[in-house]
Amino acid sequence: MPLRNLGIPGRAEGTDPRPTERIRPAQWVWAAVLFVAEVLTLRPMGLSGRGLAVAVLFAVNFGIFALRLVPRRLIPERLFLLLMVVGVVAAAALMAVSESGTASLFAFFLAAFIGYRLSVKPATVLAVALSLLCGVALAWRAEPGQQGLLFMAGLSTGALVLAGMSGRSRNQAVEAAISAAESAERAARAEARTLVLTERSRVARDVHDVLAHSLAGINMQLELADALIEVGETEKARQATARAQSLVRESLKQAQWTVRALREEALPLLESLTALLESSGHHQALTVTGTVRELPTQTAHNLLRIAQEALTNATRHAPNGTVRVTVSYDEGTTTLSILNGPGTMPVSAAGTGSGMGLIGIRERVALMNGTVTTGLVPSGPDRGCWKVEVVIPA
């Protein structure tokens, strides 16, 4: 179950020590119990003289106590601090004019509330002020000889600020754990989404390779056969038709290779390259140098698809041209090179591609942390040939 469905609010990072508050039913119960207890025990309580003073101070103190039922974000910072100062004075004053021991409850609750809501410095200052005022209030109304003892008792009221601070720290620790869990959940979701998008891109490339390449090649051969029939070249038309049939068989093999790769089965790179070249009519076109080693399944799959794209491009743009494929196993790298010479037949209308092939090659090379070079060979014995060379770490 996602954490955000638990009803736990978050808090932005910062230096504000105040906890994110959730008003619990128990807080309302405590407020009701304190109100009833004070009404029943606080004396004197009346409409004139000292009784009126007690009643007014009771109302002020209970109003300050009720602030714990109001979310902190609804009260401005300075106003809240001012109300706490008023509460300190009112709590000490009630202890001074009331004859009941329960009058001190407001002071104890206030000290804990100050420690929970305020940062250390203002909470400490207010707690010391509360202790001193309460000590003076109790000593002022004490019998002779008891002033010292009651003064010390009054000083103890501010000690509950430590309990409030402890509760705040504990609440912040819980919030930090919740925030960390929420962050971890968001990170996990983002990672899962990235994996899904990556897999979608991979499947899209495979669909392009299997369908677009094969169908383009078959279409070219069928167009060629149709043109040859029109000019009476029956034998050559049969050869074009045979090549189209060969491409159909190769397409079925490629579909099987795609299923293997998606199932993470071992993919024999050299055998697959040989079969791909043979089905394209390029016999004995593969050269292997270096010590052959097994490559990871995904790496072999990507290299095979790159070779397939390069061969398809060669068929489109240089029909009936020579093709040479070289796989070099060097120390630390594996190099795949596809070289095709100029075509000896005119390019048909199907010879224009979608432009996605080279993009797919670059994407696959990027996934393998390799480099790719494409273009015409400017000099040497292969001058004028088109070359695709991929170098990957291995």
HUUR-V105251 format. One record per backbone hydrogen bond with DSSP energy under -1.0 kcal/mol. CO is the residue of the C=O (numbers start at 1). NH is the residue of the N-H. If there is no record, write none. Layout:
BEGIN
<<CO/NH> <CO/NH>>
END
This chain:
BEGIN
<<2/5> <3/6> <24/27> <25/29> <26/30> <27/31> <28/32> <29/33> <30/34> <31/35> <32/36> <33/37> <34/38> <35/39> <36/40> <37/41> <38/42> <43/99> <48/52> <49/53> <50/54> <51/46> <51/55> <52/56> <53/57> <54/58> <55/59> <56/60> <57/61> <58/62> <59/63> <60/64> <61/65> <62/66> <64/67> <65/68> <66/69> <67/70> <71/74> <72/75> <76/80> <77/81> <78/82> <79/83> <80/84> <81/85> <82/86> <83/87> <84/88> <85/89> <86/90> <87/91> <88/92> <89/93> <90/94> <91/95> <92/96> <93/97> <94/98> <100/103> <101/104> <102/105> <104/108> <105/109> <106/110> <107/111> <108/112> <109/113> <110/114> <111/115> <112/116> <113/117> <114/118> <119/123> <120/124> <121/125> <122/126> <123/127> <124/128> <125/129> <126/130> <127/131> <128/132> <129/133> <130/134> <131/135> <132/136> <133/137> <134/138> <135/139> <136/140> <137/141> <143/146> <146/150> <147/151> <148/152> <149/153> <150/154> <151/155> <154/157> <156/159> <157/160> <158/161> <159/162> <160/164> <161/165> <162/166> <163/167> <164/168> <165/169> <166/170> <167/171> <168/172> <169/173> <170/174> <171/175> <172/176> <173/177> <174/178> <175/179> <176/180> <177/181> <178/182> <179/183> <180/184> <181/185> <182/186> <183/187> <184/188> <185/189> <186/190> <187/191> <188/192> <189/193> <190/194> <191/195> <192/196> <193/197> <194/198> <195/199> <196/200> <197/201> <198/202> <199/203> <200/204> <201/205> <202/206> <203/207> <204/208> <205/209> <206/210> <207/211> <208/213> <211/215> <212/216> <213/217> <214/218> <215/219> <216/220> <217/221> <218/222> <219/223> <220/224> <221/225> <222/226> <223/227> <224/228> <225/229> <226/230> <227/231> <228/233> <229/232> <232/234> <233/237> <234/238> <235/239> <236/240> <237/241> <238/242> <239/243> <240/244> <241/245> <242/246> <243/247> <244/248> <245/249> <246/250> <247/251> <248/252> <249/253> <250/254> <251/255> <252/256> <253/257> <254/258> <255/259> <256/260> <257/261> <258/262> <259/263> <260/265> <261/264> <268/272> <269/273> <270/274> <271/275> <272/276> <273/277> <274/278> <275/279> <276/280> <277/282> <278/281> <285/325> <287/327> <289/329> <296/300> <297/301> <298/302> <299/303> <300/304> <301/305> <302/306> <303/307> <304/308> <305/309> <306/310> <307/311> <308/312> <309/313> <310/314> <311/315> <312/316> <313/317> <314/318> <318/321> <319/344> <319/345> <322/341> <324/339> <325/287> <326/337> <327/289> <328/335> <332/394> <333/330> <334/392> <335/328> <336/390> <337/326> <338/388> <339/324> <340/386> <348/351> <356/360> <357/361> <358/362> <359/363> <360/364> <361/365> <362/366> <363/367> <364/368> <365/370> <366/369> <371/391> <373/389> <375/387> <377/384> <380/383> <382/385> <385/377> <386/340> <387/375> <388/338> <389/373> <390/336> <391/371> <392/334>>
END
